[in-house]
């Protein structure tokens, strides 16, 4: 990758990020592995297991801090000085994300909360029904922020999508959520990267909205699934 590429690629995120030139990405939007005991086909997710594409890769908890620091450092290197990143995290290992962001030299603009409509049933603790989204930049004096809402709040109530009867990956971001991020923090023609592509929602939303896209995914079946979604966009 002599110049910043476009498209989606099968492979390890950290390795492929290492091939991207410095300062060539406008915006990173990503939902990385969380290092939790996530079993995608279990019954309490209220989904038919046969329709869930297998292959989800998790990071061992003991390796999560080092893994996070490594890829966040690369993210900072490849972002333009005017670039920004939206990084999703559960609460379990949020401290590792926060430490990695600070160590890489990012500046946190907002700590957003995404509130969704349901969580996994629990008996001895509160049900988790939100994710954290860190909005970080390299230079607090120049980054894209299109104030498309008069009073944009830092708690976003956006429902998860139900793909009833359809093939799906075990984790996926709602299209409405990604579109909102792109409206606020990118412009047509910008290059958007998701180094942990999953079902391809960031790439699909980027293509729909006239942005260029780049994505990496280690699970080959997910790449094929994302390509099928992209092919449906005129």
N, C-alpha and C positions, 0 to 999 in steps of 0.2 A: 504494500500500500504506500506508494511514493507520495501520493496526495490523498487528502481526505476522501474516502470512497463514499458511495451510496449503495443502498440495498441491504439485504440481510444475509448473514453468514453463519455457518455452523462451526462452532469451536469454543474454546475456553475464553471467557471475557477478558481476563487479565492479559493473556497472550495476544489477543487481537487488538486490544487497546494499546499495547506496546508498539504496534505498527502504525499508529495514527500520528501524524506530525503534530508538533506543539501548536497550540492556539488555533485549531481548525474547526472546533465544534461550537455552535451557537448556544445550544441548550441540551442538557441531559435530563431525561425523565426516566426513573427506573425504580423497580420494586424488587430488590435483591432477595436471595434466600435469607431466612430469619434465624436459622439454627435452632429450630424447635422440633418437637416430635410431631411432624405433620404427616398424617396418613390420608392421602387424598380420597380414597374410596370408602372410608369408613361411614357407617350408616348415619351418624349424627350430623353429617353435612347435608342430609336430605337430598341426595342425588343418586341416580342409577349408576352404579360403578362401571358397568359395561360401556357407558358412553364417555367415561373419563379417560383421556389419553395418558397412558402410563409413562414413567420415566423421570418423574420429578426428582431433581438432585438437591440434596440438602448439604449444608456445611456442618461438620462436627462442631459442637459448642466450644471445645477446647481450642479449635483453630479459628474461631470466628473473628476475634479481635485482629489477628494478624492478617487474615483474609480481607477484612474490611479496610484496614489501613492501606493495604497494597493497592486495592482497586480505586479507593477514593483519592489516593495520591496521584494515580494515573489520570483520573477524571479531572483533577485540577490542572494537570499539565496540558491536556489536550483541549481544554476549554479556552475560548478567546478571552482576552482580558475583560471584555464586556459581557461575557457569558454567565450563565447561571445554571443551577441544578436543583431539581425537585427529587428528593430522596425519601422513599417510603420506609417505614420501620414499624414493627410491632413494639410493644413495651418491654418484652423479655430481655432483649439485648440492645436496648436503645442507648445505653451508656457507651457501648463500643462504637456505635454510629457517631454519637456526639464527640467522642474523643478523636475519632478518625477525621472528622470534618475540621476540628480545631487544629489538629496536628498537620493537616495538609495545607493550612493557611486560608481556608474558606472563611467568609464572613456570613453569619446567619442573619438573614433579614426577617424571616418569620418562622415560627414553629406552628404549623397548621395542624388542625385535627380534622380527619375525615370520619364523620359519624355515619355508619350504615345501619341497615334495618334489622340485622339479626346477628347473633353470635352462636358459638357452640354451647349447648346446654351444660350447665354446671350444677353441682350439688353443694359444694362447700366453699364457694367463692363467687364473686360477682361475674356475670357474663361479660366478656370483652366484646364490645361492639364499635370499636374505633381503631384507626391507625394514625400514626404520627407521619407528617410530611414536613421535612425540613426544606425550606427555600433558602438556598445559599448562593453567594456570588463571590467573585474574585476581587471586585473593585466596587465599593459601596457608592462611588460617585457616578458610575456609568454602567447601567445594566437595563435591559428591556423590562419595562413594566407599563403595559397598556391598561390604563384604568377604565376597563370596559363596564364596570359597575360603579355607581355613585358612591356606595358605602360598602366596599368589599371587606367582609369579616374573615377572621382566621379560623372559624369553625364551619366546615362544609358538610351539610347534610345531603348526601347523595346515595341513593340506594344501589346495592349490588344488582347486577343483571341476572335474570333467570333465563337460562338457555334450555328451556324444557324440551325434552325429546331430541336435542341436538348434540353433536359431538362437541367436546369442550376440553380445555386443559384444566388441571385442578385449581389453579389460581389465575385470576384475570381481573384487570382493572376495568371499571365501568367506562364506557366510551365518553359519557358526559363528563366524568372527572378529568380525563385526559384532555378533552377539548377545552375545558375551562383553563387548564394550565397553559395550553398552547395559545389561547386567546390573550391571556395576561402577559406571557413571557416570551413570545416569539412573533415573528412577522413572516409573511409569505416569502419563500425562497431560503429561509434559514435552514441550517442542517441540524436535525434533531437526532440524538443518539439515545438508544436504550441498550446498555450492555448486557442486560438480563431479559431478553426479549419475551420469553414465555409465549403467550398466545398471539403476540404481535399487535396488541391494541395501540401502543404508541406509534408504531409504524403506520398502521391503518389510519389513525386519526391524522397523522402528519400528511399522508398522501391526500386524504379527503380535503384538507385545509390548505393545500398548496405549499406545504413545506417539503423539503427534502428529508429523507430518513436514512438512518443507519442502525442496524441492530445485530446483536450477537446472541447465540443460544447454543448451549452445549447438548441439548436433547434434539436429535435429528428429526424425530417425529413432530416436535413443536415447530421446527423450521418449516416443514412441509405444510402444517396446519396454517401457519402465518402466511405463507405464500398463497395458499388457497384463498384466504381472506383478502389479501392484497389484489389478487387477480379479479375479484368481484367489483373492484372500484374502476370506473371508466377512466 
